Amino acid sequence: MHALPRDLRTALVADDVALTAWLDITPLARNEFICWVEDAKKAETRARRIRRTCEELDDGMRRPCCWPGCSHRERTGR
């Protein structure tokens, strides 16, 4: 499991709807969003992914769009 990065935490706290959705999704789903953000190579990409995370949570999505999943997770689901 990935730790929640400070910049993503700040964005979630600033968006009540996204934060409520974040607290409602599973830890595995949260990990997918965090891994997606952490996987960005450029600062611009990371910032865009953080913005999209909030937008997707606002829209009711429970997993990042177009993300194959955390490559760090064991295939057993852990």
N, C-alpha and C positions, 0 to 999 in steps of 0.2 A: 504494500500500500504506500502511496505517495503522501507526503505531508502537504497540507494546504499552504501554498505560497502566499506571502504577504500581499502581493499585488492583486491576486485573485480574491483574497479575503476582503481587501479594501473595496473592490468593485462590488462584491456581493452585499456587503454591509450597506453600501450606498443605494442599493436597489431592493426595496422591500419585497417586491413580487419574486424576484430571482432568489433572494435569501429564503423566503418561505418555500419555494420549490426545491431549493438546495437541501433544506432540512427534511423534505419529504421523500427525496430519492434515496436509494440504497447506498451503503458505503461503496459498493462495487461501482455503481453509476458515478458517484462522486469521484472515485479514483480514475475513471475513464476521462472525465473532464479535466482533472488535474494533469494527467499524463499527456493529454492532447495539448494543453497549454505549455507544459514543461518541455515538450518535444520540439517546440518552435526554435529555429536556429537564429533568427533575427529578432531584434527588439520590436520592430514594426509588426512582424507576424505574431509575436507573443501578445502585443497590445490588441491586435485585431481578434485573436482567439479569446482573450479575456472578454472583450466587448461582445463577441458572438456567443460566448457561454451565457452571459447575462440575457442576451436577446433570446436565445433558444430556451432557456429556463422560463423567461417571461411568456414565451409562446407555448409552454406546456411540454416541451421536449424533455425526455428523461435520460437521453444519451447524446453525446456529440454527433452531429450530422457528419456523415461521410468519414468516419474514423473507424478503422478496422479493429480497434481495441488496444488495450495496454499490452505492449510486447514484453513487459516485465512480469506480467501475471503468469503464474503457473497454469497450465492447461487444466488443472484440477479445479479451477475456480477460485484459488486463493491469491 
